[in-house]
Amino acid sequence: FYSGPASGAAASAQLDGKQIFLAQKCSLCHSVSSAGIERTVKSEKVAGPDLTDLAAKENPAALTKFLRKEGEINGKKHGKGFTGSDEELAAVISWLQQQKKK
């Protein structure tokens, strides 16, 4: 029995957004304090914001465009384009949107 390709939600559920975030080296510039992730870059010039609570305020489509360097948020482009697959990006965004200050 074959029902066709997995839906986007089912595919992203199998991917670990936190692991992809780390593998893509997002933590060079970004902290996610709710997940115990601290940015590794020391320079404030290249440091991005802590993403706890931040991603939850944006819609996933806007975040996707922003992270692919196809759009802006607050008049700014993202520093580095996301190089993973669409499914990996969806998993990272889904994970980030769950990160909230306790």
Accessible surface in RSA format (square Angstrom, percent):
REM  Atomic radii and reference values for relative SASA: ProtOr
REM  Chains: A
REM  Algorithm: Lee & Richards
REM  Probe-radius: 1.40
REM  Slices: 20
REM RES _ NUM      All-atoms   Total-Side   Main-Chain    Non-polar    All polar
REM                ABS   REL    ABS   REL    ABS   REL    ABS   REL    ABS   REL
RES PHE A   1   243.15 121.6 154.92  96.0  88.22 229.6 167.49 101.5  75.65 216.5
RES TYR A   2   177.30  82.8 148.88  84.7  28.41  73.9 125.26  94.1  52.04  64.2
RES SER A   3    98.68  83.4  58.17  77.6  40.51  93.3  35.77  76.2  62.91  88.1
RES GLY A   4    22.79  28.1   0.00   N/A  22.79  28.1  11.87  32.6  10.92  24.5
RES PRO A   5   123.57  90.1  98.93  90.2  24.64  89.6 106.41  87.9  17.16 106.7
RES ALA A   6    67.00  61.6  31.98  49.4  35.02  79.7  42.85  60.3  24.15  64.0
RES SER A   7    70.52  59.6  55.35  73.9  15.16  34.9  54.95 117.0  15.56  21.8
RES GLY A   8    56.52  69.7   0.00   N/A  56.52  69.7  40.86 112.1  15.66  35.1
RES ALA A   9    80.06  73.6  63.69  98.3  16.36  37.2  70.43  99.2   9.63  25.5
RES ALA A  10    44.48  40.9  35.71  55.1   8.77  20.0  43.06  60.6   1.42   3.8
RES ALA A  11    21.02  19.3  19.15  29.6   1.87   4.3  19.61  27.6   1.41   3.7
RES SER A  12    20.48  17.3  15.28  20.4   5.20  12.0   1.02   2.2  19.46  27.3
RES ALA A  13    86.48  79.5  46.67  72.0  39.81  90.6  58.73  82.7  27.75  73.5
RES GLN A  14   147.09  82.3 109.72  80.2  37.37  89.0  45.84  97.6 101.25  76.8
RES LEU A  15    65.16  36.3  53.97  38.6  11.20  28.1  56.00  39.3   9.16  24.6
RES ASP A  16    76.17  53.4  64.38  64.1  11.79  27.9  32.51  76.5  43.66  43.5
RES GLY A  17     5.40   6.7   0.00   N/A   5.40   6.7   0.00   0.0   5.40  12.1
RES LYS A  18    69.06  33.7  69.06  42.4   0.00   0.0  27.07  24.4  42.00  44.7
RES GLN A  19   101.38  56.7  99.19  72.5   2.18   5.2  34.98  74.5  66.40  50.4
RES ILE A  20    18.72  10.7  17.77  13.2   0.95   2.3  18.71  13.5   0.01   0.0
RES PHE A  21     1.36   0.7   1.36   0.8   0.00   0.0   1.36   0.8   0.00   0.0
RES LEU A  22    67.13  37.4  55.81  39.9  11.32  28.5  56.10  39.4  11.02  29.7
RES ALA A  23    78.05  71.8  48.09  74.2  29.96  68.2  60.88  85.7  17.17  45.5
RES GLN A  24    44.59  24.9  29.78  21.8  14.81  35.3   6.65  14.2  37.94  28.8
RES LYS A  25   130.42  63.6 121.93  74.8   8.48  20.2  79.48  71.5  50.94  54.3
RES CYS A  26    31.19  23.6  21.36  23.8   9.82  23.1  11.96  30.3  19.22  20.7
RES SER A  27    16.63  14.0  16.63  22.2   0.00   0.0   2.11   4.5  14.51  20.3
RES LEU A  28    88.95  49.5  88.88  63.6   0.07   0.2  88.88  62.4   0.07   0.2
RES CYS A  29    42.85  32.4  42.85  47.8   0.00   0.0   7.41  18.8  35.43  38.2
RES HIS A  30    21.25  11.6  21.25  14.8   0.00   0.0  14.83  15.3   6.42   7.5
RES SER A  31    11.40   9.6  10.97  14.6   0.43   1.0   5.98  12.7   5.42   7.6
RES VAL A  32     0.00   0.0   0.00   0.0   0.00   0.0   0.00   0.0   0.00   0.0
RES SER A  33    52.56  44.4  35.07  46.8  17.48  40.3  28.36  60.4  24.20  33.9
RES SER A  34    32.46  27.4   0.98   1.3  31.48  72.5  11.96  25.5  20.50  28.7
RES ALA A  35    26.16  24.1   4.74   7.3  21.42  48.7  15.69  22.1  10.47  27.7
RES GLY A  36    65.61  80.9   0.00   N/A  65.61  80.9  34.14  93.7  31.47  70.5
RES ILE A  37    13.98   8.0  10.82   8.1   3.16   7.6  13.98  10.1   0.00   0.0
RES GLU A  38   117.68  67.6 105.81  80.0  11.88  28.3  56.87 110.0  60.82  49.7
RES ARG A  39    63.74  26.8  54.55  27.8   9.18  21.9   7.62  10.4  56.12  34.0
RES THR A  40    81.84  58.2  65.97  66.9  15.86  37.8  68.23  91.6  13.61  20.6
RES VAL A  41    39.98  26.3  31.43  28.5   8.55  20.6  37.81  32.9   2.17   5.9
RES LYS A  42   173.74  84.8 153.41  94.1  20.32  48.4 115.16 103.7  58.58  62.4
RES SER A  43    51.41  43.4  38.83  51.8  12.58  29.0  39.42  84.0  11.99  16.8
RES GLU A  44   131.56  75.5 111.59  84.4  19.97  47.6  64.93 125.6  66.63  54.4
RES LYS A  45   197.76  96.5 159.03  97.6  38.73  92.2 110.80  99.7  86.95  92.6
RES VAL A  46    85.97  56.6  70.13  63.5  15.84  38.2  76.66  66.6   9.31  25.2
RES ALA A  47    24.69  22.7   2.62   4.0  22.08  50.2   2.62   3.7  22.08  58.5
RES GLY A  48    15.62  19.3   0.00   N/A  15.62  19.3  11.65  32.0   3.97   8.9
RES PRO A  49    76.07  55.4  63.72  58.1  12.35  44.9  75.31  62.2   0.76   4.7
RES ASP A  50    53.47  37.5  38.29  38.1  15.18  35.9  26.61  62.6  26.85  26.8
RES LEU A  51    21.65  12.1  21.65  15.5   0.00   0.0  21.65  15.2   0.00   0.0
RES THR A  52     4.82   3.4   0.00   0.0   4.82  11.5   0.00   0.0   4.82   7.3
RES ASP A  53    37.02  25.9  35.72  35.6   1.29   3.1  12.67  29.8  24.34  24.3
RES LEU A  54    71.84  40.0  71.34  51.0   0.50   1.3  71.43  50.2   0.41   1.1
RES ALA A  55     4.44   4.1   2.40   3.7   2.04   4.7   4.44   6.3   0.00   0.0
RES ALA A  56    42.72  39.3  14.56  22.5  28.16  64.1  16.15  22.7  26.57  70.4
RES LYS A  57   154.46  75.4 117.25  71.9  37.21  88.6  83.59  75.2  70.87  75.5
RES GLU A  58    51.82  29.8  46.06  34.8   5.77  13.7   7.30  14.1  44.52  36.4
RES ASN A  59    88.97  61.4  80.48  77.8   8.49  20.4  33.25  80.0  55.72  53.9
RES PRO A  60    73.04  53.2  72.85  66.4   0.20   0.7  73.04  60.3   0.00   0.0
RES ALA A  61    66.96  61.6  56.80  87.7  10.15  23.1  64.36  90.6   2.60   6.9
RES ALA A  62    37.90  34.8  28.39  43.8   9.51  21.6  35.24  49.6   2.66   7.0
RES LEU A  63    16.48   9.2  16.48  11.8   0.00   0.0  16.48  11.6   0.00   0.0
RES THR A  64    50.81  36.1  50.81  51.5   0.00   0.0  38.57  51.8  12.23  18.5
RES LYS A  65   116.46  56.8 116.46  71.5   0.00   0.0  60.00  54.0  56.46  60.1
RES PHE A  66    32.40  16.2  32.33  20.0   0.07   0.2  32.33  19.6   0.07   0.2
RES LEU A  67    24.18  13.5  24.18  17.3   0.00   0.0  24.18  17.0   0.00   0.0
RES ARG A  68    56.89  23.9  40.44  20.6  16.45  39.2  20.73  28.3  36.16  21.9
RES LYS A  69    84.37  41.2  68.62  42.1  15.76  37.5  45.96  41.4  38.42  40.9
RES GLU A  70   120.55  69.2  88.20  66.7  32.35  77.0  39.60  76.6  80.95  66.1
RES GLY A  71    17.74  21.9   0.00   N/A  17.74  21.9  17.74  48.7   0.00   0.0
RES GLU A  72   103.20  59.3  71.52  54.1  31.69  75.4  17.76  34.4  85.44  69.8
RES ILE A  73    29.58  16.8  23.23  17.3   6.35  15.3  26.80  19.3   2.78   7.5
RES ASN A  74   138.76  95.7  99.83  96.5  38.93  93.7  37.30  89.8 101.46  98.1
RES GLY A  75    62.60  77.2   0.00   N/A  62.60  77.2  28.50  78.2  34.10  76.4
RES LYS A  76   146.20  71.3 142.32  87.3   3.88   9.2  89.43  80.5  56.76  60.5
RES LYS A  77   108.64  53.0  85.63  52.5  23.01  54.8  67.72  61.0  40.92  43.6
RES HIS A  78    36.19  19.8  33.14  23.0   3.05   7.8  30.78  31.7   5.41   6.3
RES GLY A  79    72.00  88.8   0.00   N/A  72.00  88.8  42.11 115.6  29.89  66.9
RES LYS A  80   131.45  64.1 126.39  77.6   5.06  12.0 107.29  96.6  24.17  25.7
RES GLY A  81    21.81  26.9   0.00   N/A  21.81  26.9  13.85  38.0   7.96  17.8
RES PHE A  82    22.16  11.1   7.89   4.9  14.28  37.1  14.00   8.5   8.16  23.4
RES THR A  83   101.48  72.2  68.88  69.8  32.60  77.7  58.57  78.7  42.91  64.9
RES GLY A  84    11.79  14.5   0.00   N/A  11.79  14.5   7.17  19.7   4.63  10.4
RES SER A  85    49.86  42.1  36.12  48.2  13.74  31.7  42.94  91.4   6.92   9.7
RES ASP A  86   101.30  71.0  92.28  91.9   9.02  21.3  30.31  71.3  70.99  70.8
RES GLU A  87    87.09  50.0  84.02  63.6   3.08   7.3  30.26  58.5  56.83  46.4
RES GLU A  88    53.74  30.9  53.74  40.7   0.00   0.0   4.55   8.8  49.19  40.2
RES LEU A  89     1.71   1.0   1.71   1.2   0.00   0.0   1.71   1.2   0.00   0.0
RES ALA A  90    47.47  43.6  38.86  60.0   8.61  19.6  44.06  62.0   3.41   9.0
RES ALA A  91     3.64   3.3   0.32   0.5   3.32   7.6   1.68   2.4   1.96   5.2
RES VAL A  92     3.03   2.0   3.03   2.7   0.00   0.0   3.03   2.6   0.00   0.0
RES ILE A  93     5.32   3.0   5.32   4.0   0.00   0.0   5.32   3.8   0.00   0.0
RES SER A  94    47.90  40.5  42.05  56.1   5.85  13.5  21.86  46.6  26.04  36.5
RES TRP A  95    32.40  13.0  30.70  14.9   1.69   4.0  22.44  12.0   9.96  16.2
RES LEU A  96     9.69   5.4   9.66   6.9   0.03   0.1   9.66   6.8   0.03   0.1
RES GLN A  97    39.93  22.3  35.34  25.8   4.59  10.9  13.97  29.7  25.96  19.7
RES GLN A  98   122.49  68.5  99.41  72.7  23.08  54.9  39.69  84.5  82.80  62.8
RES GLN A  99    21.01  11.7  20.07  14.7   0.93   2.2   0.93   2.0  20.07  15.2
RES LYS A 100   109.11  53.2 104.53  64.1   4.58  10.9  85.64  77.1  23.48  25.0
RES LYS A 101   138.33  67.5 114.12  70.0  24.21  57.7  87.48  78.7  50.85  54.2
RES LYS A 102   220.45 107.5 143.29  87.9  77.16 183.7 149.50 134.6  70.95  75.6
END  Absolute sums over single chains surface
CHAIN  1 A     6689.0       5107.1       1581.8       3981.9       2707.1
END  Absolute sums over all chains
TOTAL          6689.0       5107.1       1581.8       3981.9       2707.1
